[in-house]
């Protein structure tokens, strides 16, 4: 994988992050009244699971850890308000990450770029 391909993938990841933040915010709003809806919880779990995996690929380890924690909460927590707050925290982390990334060129992780540079 070359640098340009990695930048393209990272750009798509950032677009997906924006979408995930919007979805998390919407799900949090639906959970605000404390009502427990299994469909919302399933969706929350699904978004958190995908986010946890993708965050690791793009060196967003702290976001990945938070998403994995939300995934676990969605499996175990029965208080809808706690899930709503956790969702908002991650949406805020996504906003901060995207704000920090604006204007910065994407760099491939060393573990990927070093072996690939020889190709």
C-alpha positions, 0 to 999 in steps of 0.5 A: 500500500502506498502513501496515496492509497493510505490517505484515500482510505483514511479520508474515507475513514474520516467520512465514516467517523462523521457518520458514526458521530451523527448516528451515536448522537441520534441514538443517544437522543433516543435513549435520553428519556430512559426508555430501553429499546432493544433495536436502539441498543443493537444499533449502538452495539453494531456502530461501537463494534465497527468503530472499535475495529476501524480505529485500531487500523488508523492509529486511533487507539484511544477512540478504539478503546472507548468504542470497545467500552461502549460495545461492552456497555451495550451488552451489559448496561441496562440504564439507557441514560448511561448508554446515552452519555457514553455515546455522547462522549465518543461522539465528542472524541470523534469531533476532537479527532477530526478537528485535530486531523484537519489540514494534517497530511495522513502518514502511514503507521511505521509498522505498515509503511516500512515494509511497504516502502520496499515495494 
